[in-house]
């Protein structure tokens, strides 16, 4: 069950909330609860970094697909060449 909270607002903010409530045909309390819920969701992310980025993974196309696999081979060859110099 919801518990009451006392909130002090300046007159202008209270009037703005009342206008939004009338326009959306909601109570002032409903508008304030929705605003607080939206703020809390934005501030308190519960998703892991992977979950937050999951919809973006794999959407970029282009570039050399063998770049990462070739990098390890090239690095190994570089180390071998440097070893021969000594």
FENRA-V837785 format. One record per pair of residues at least 24 apart in sequence whose ideal C-beta (glycine too) atoms are under 7 Angstrom apart, sorted by the first residue. I is the first residue (numbers start at 1). J is the second residue. D is the distance in whole Angstrom. If there is no record, write none. Layout:
# FENRA-V837785
((I/J/D) (I/J/D))
This chain:
# FENRA-V837785
none
